Amino acid sequence: MLWLLAPYVLYLGALPLVNRVHPTVFGLPFLLFWMVVATVLTPVAVWLAWRGDRRRGRA
């Protein structure tokens, strides 16, 4: 279940640290790039939490 904390940390916890326009990554401002990465990693974190629960017999 700790995997479900990852999206929270990516979106809110690290936001003050990545709130920058420069540098750009792949032509995107760094903050926008960070949000895209967090959005892509959220389903991965949910899947890992689901897989962990299923192994324990909870699902």
C-alpha positions, 0 to 999 in steps of 0.5 A: 500500500505504500506505492499509493503514496508515490503519486501524492509525493510526486504531485504535491510533495515535490511541487515546490522543488520542481516549480521552474520554467528552466531547464526545459526537457524535451521542449517542455518547461520542467514543471510540465514535464514533471506533471506528465511523468507523475501522471504516467507513473500513477497507474504504475503505482496503483498496479503495484499496490494492487499486485501486492494486495493480490499476493497477500490474498486481499483481492 
